[in-house]
């Protein structure tokens, strides 16, 4: 399995994971966030497929046994509650996005000394994926901060000097 086939598998696993999260949080505000992330991960996989179309056939079945960050994750989990809170879900999603960034950066380093056309295409795509995953991380970080600010400042309103949004 080459780098881009692994990236497609990772994005497909991420799409399935976020779709499952949306379903398990049905009716809550966080459902829309997870549905949007599932759509974004699907678009990432499609863009990788389009890039690979010029390089030859994709054999995704060959990589079905390959484990990705999302392969063995069923749901977010809470250490203290039966159901994960919105804040916990965002924090755990941030961890997954950060791990994805790390994987893509490591793959990028592996391509650093190759300079053929395929390696250049793969590097460009990995750089784009890193930017996209950073955007997802920032989204979750912003949502987490809004929840934390609300919890902290409402709880101690008379002592707080909240920053402007």
Helices and strands as residue ranges (DSSP letters): H 3-24, H 29-53, G 61-63, H 86-110, H 117-155, G 157-159
